[in-house]
Amino acid sequence: MRIIFFINMLVLFLLSSCATPLEDFSGMSSKEIIEQVTRGERRAVISVGIVQNGQMSFNVYGENGRALPNIEHVYEIASITKVFTAQLFAKAISEGKVSLDDTIDRFLDLSPKKYYPSIRRLLTHTSGYNFSYYHNSGSLVEATPNFEVFGGGVTKKMLLNTIEVIDLEDKDYPFEYSNFGFAVAGLVLEKIYNEDYTSLMNKYLSNDLGLHNTKINDGSVNVSNFWAWSEENPYIAAGGLISTITDLMNYAQMQIGGQPSYVSNSHIKLAQVDPPFDVSIYVGKTDVMGLGWMIDSDNNLIHHGGNTGYSNSFLGFDKAKRIAVVVLVNMPGQQSRIIGSEILRELWR
């Protein structure tokens, strides 16, 4: 029974992570899309935030697109965690603690060999690291409560051992989205600041950014069906944050306004994505990578999304037009990207 339960959860994770359209939403307004994706979903809670010319507003929707009270809900933001991890590197670079071209063996205790990836390549998904090396699952499934029940989970020691046996060349590899690469990045941050990633990130979010409702999910906050991260799981750096709509709108406003001063360095085009990552339910295409951020250069759009087996999220902004959209959804799927895409198109008109 345990094996069957785990297999079912693995299938759920993989299906919810795949970039496949739920259905054709062409010609529908954002309001109509929200009504459609919440049809018959009694527990649906979708928070939609818009930042425009320094002003922020949000709405909350439930089943059949019904307006709910405008109160804050806590969501797992999954892979949007990656842009926070990358921004900590932008801070470290501004402090002279690291450079983009430093290789990871400068900080990690690794055996000497020909080549280890650079920070630049880690954070632009051009390091040559695969999507994952554990269970062929996309790696984040190891963090779920269901996997932890079996006593499993990836540890920092396991990650270091895996790094040791991967042979890479000193070159820019084709773009391959890698949770493993960002887990490695988290280990590097720990060495740079001599502090564990969870403590380091939580302090950064609260003290530096003033985002008091954004933090590593340790189970102390009530989030439905959350992923229970073990303390030693390095994949926290790839997907372990929880947040609220207001915190993420504030974060988007910081990106638009360039505060703190080093955040703009995260938006510099650092690597080409060839061929462009172009899926119909995403905003435009991703043809360039910044520091953790995906960039649609044709539309001057900087964005990232996140997905667990139980929730999905999207954050996108246009610095020139001073607009941003945040969508947080407490259901499996890709609804946040679909809704966010349409709202951005409506704002651009």
N, C-alpha and C positions, 0 to 999 in steps of 0.2 A: 504493500500500500504506500509506503514511503517513497519507493522508487517511482511508482505511477504518479504520485502527487508532485514529485520533483520534475518529472518529464512534462507534466501539464503546465507547470509554472515556467519551464524553459520555453515551451512552445509559445506561451503567452508573451514572454519577453521578446522572443524573436519576431513574432508577428507585429507587436506594437512598435518594434524598432525599424521595421522595413519601411522604406519610403515608397509606399504604394498608395495611389489615390483611393479614398474611401468611395467616392462617386464623383460624378461630374457636377461641379458647382459653377460652371461658367454662366455668366449672365445674372448671377444672384448677387444681391447686395449683402453686406456684412451682417445686417440684421436677419435677413432670410437664411443665411448660412448658419447663424447661431440657432435659429429656430429649428433648422433641419437636423443639425448634429446633436441637439438635445431632445429630439422628439422621443417621447416615451422613456427618457432617462430620468427617473425620479430623484436620483441622488446627484444629478449634475450640478456643479457649481463652477461657472466660468467667470473669471475676473478679466476685464478688458480695460486697459489704461492707455490714455493718449497724452502725449507731451507736445505742446505746440507753442512756439514763441515764449517759452518760459512758464507757461501755464500748464497745470496738470489736472486731469480729471479721470475718474474711473466709474465703471458700472459693473454690476454683478448680475449674472443671469442663471436661471435654473431650468427645470424641465420645460420643453417647448418654447424656450426663449423668454420665459416669464422673468420680469425684473424682480430681483431680490433686494433686500436692504443693502445699502452701500456700506458694508462693514468689511474689515480686513479678514482674509482667510489665509492660512499658511499652506504653501504648496512645496513639494519637492521640485527643484528646478533642474535637477539632473545635469546634463552636459553644459548648461549655461555656467556651471561651476568652472569650466575650463577658461572662460574669459577673465574670471577673478584670479585664477592661478597664474595666467599669463600677465595680468596687471601687477601682481606681486613681483614678477620678474622685471617689469618696466620700472617699478620702484627701486629694486635692487640695482638695476643698471644706472639709474639716476644717482644712486649713492656710491657708485664706483665699485660695487661688490662683485660684479659679474659683467661680462660682455656677451653679446649674441653669438660671437664666434668661439667662445670658450666651449670646450668639449666636456662631457659629463664626468670624465675621469679626473678632471681637475678637482672635483668635489667629492665624488664617491670613491670608496675604497674598492677599486677594481684591479684585477691583475693586468700587467702590461700587455698590450697587444697593438696591432697595427693602427686601429682606428675605433673610436667611439663617437656617437653623434654629437653635434653642436646644439646649443640651446636654441638657436634660430631654427634648425631643422626639426627639433622636438615640437616647438610651438606652432609650426606651420604645417605639421603632418607630412613633412618631406624627409624624415629621418631614415626611412627604410624599415621602420618597425611596423609590424603587421597590426591589424585591428585588435587582435588579442592572441595570447598564447596559452590560454587556459580553458579547457573544456569546449573549445570552438564555439563559445556562447556569446561573444561580444564582451566578455569579461565582467561586466557590471552585475551579472546575475549572481556572481559569487557573494555579493553583498546582501542579498535578500535574506529575510528571516528564515525562509524555507531551506536555503542552502546551509545557513549557519546551524540549523537543527541537526544536520548530519555531521557537524564538527568540522566542516570544510572552511574554505575561505582563503584568499591569497594573503600572504604576509610580506613584509618588507624583505625578509631574508629570501623568500621564494623569488621575489622580483629581482634582487641582486644576482641570484644564481642564474636566472634566465638571461639577464643582460650579458653575463659572462660568456654564455655559449652561443650568442647570436653574432654571426660574422657579417659585418657591413663594410662597404667601400666608402671612401671619402668623396661623396658626390651628393647632389640633390636628387633624391629618388622621386618618382612620380607621386603625386598626392595620394595618400591613403590614410583616411581618418583613423586615428589610433588612440584608443583609451589607454593602451599600454604605455604609449609615449608620454601621455600626461601623468600617468602614475609615476613614471621615472622622473618627470619634472618636479613632482611633489617631493621626492626624495632629495633632489638637488636643492630645493628651497630650504629643506630642513637643515642641510649642511651649511648653506649660506648664512642662515640666521641662527644656527645652533639651537633650534627649537622644533618641537614636533609640529607637523603641518596643521593639525586641528587647532592647537593653541595659537599658533602663528596667524592662521587665517581668521579665527574669531576675533583676535585683538585688532587685526588690520581692518576688518569690517566695522567694528564698533568704534575704535579710537581714531582711525585715519579717515574713514568714509562716513561715519555717523549712521551706518545702516544697522540699527539695533535689533531688527527683526530678521536679519539674514545671518545664518550661522550654519556650522556643520550639524547635520542631523544626528543627535546622540540619543534620540528616543524620548527626550524630556518634554518635547512639544507634541501636542496631539495632532498628528497628520495621518489621515486615513490610509491604511495599507502601505505604510512607509517601508523603505528599505532600511533594515537594521544593520548598520555598519559596525564591524568589529574595530577596535582601536588600532590594530596592527594592519588593517587593510589599506594598502597604498592607493587603491583606486578611489579613495575619498577625494583626491585631488582632481579626479576626472568627472565626478558626479555626485558629491556628497552634500551639497548645500540645500537648505530650505530658505524660503523667502516669502515676501508679501508683495502685492501689487504696488503699494506706495514706495516701498524700498527700491523695487526695480525701476519704477519711474524716476525716482531720485537718482539712481545709478545711471539711467539713460541720459538724464539732464546733465550729469557730470561729464559724460562722454561728449555731448554736444558742446558744452561750455569749456571743455579742456581743463577740468579740475579734478584732482590735483594736476599740476602742470605736466607731469610725465605721461598722463593717460593718452595724449594725442600721439605719442610714439607707438602706441598699440595699434593705431589706425594706418600706419605707414605700410605701403604695399611691399611685402617681403618675399613673396613666392608666387609664381604663376600656378594655376590649377589647369592642367592641360591633359585631356580635354576638360572644358568647364563642367562643373558639377551642376547639372541642370535637370531638375525634376519638377513636374507640373505643380505639385502642391507646395513647393518652396517659393520664396520671394525671388523672382528673377532667376539669376544663376549665380553660382560662386565661381568666379574665374581668377580670383586673387585671394591670397591669405595675408592678413595682418598678424599681429602678435596674439594668436588665439582667436581673433575675429575672422569671420568669413565676409568677403566683400564682393558685391555685384558692382563692378566698375562702370557699367553702362548707366546704371541708375544712381550712382553715388550712395549706395545703400550698404551699411555695415550691419551684420546680423549674426545671430546664433540661436539655436534651438536646443531643447532638451527633452528626453523621453525616458520614463520608467515603464514598468509593466502596468502602472496604475495612474499615471499622470503624464502631461506633456506641456511644454512651455515654449514661448517665442519672445525674443526681444530684437527689434530692428530700429535703426535710426538713420536719418539723413541730416548730416551736419549743416549742409548748405541751406536747406529749407527749415532747419531747426524743428524737426518733427521726429517723434519716436512713438512706437507702438509696443505695448507689452500685453501678451495674452497668456493667462494661466488657466489650465484645465485639469480637473480632478478625475479624468477618464483616460483609459488607454487609447492611443491612436495618434493622429496628426492634426487634430482640430485646431490647435493653436496656430500652426503655420498657415492653414487655410484661411482662418479668420484674420490673422495678422496681415496676410498678403492682400486681402481685399480691402481692409481698412487703409493700408498704405496707398493702394491705388485710388481710393476715394479721396484721400487727403492730397494726393498729387494732382488731381483734376483741377 
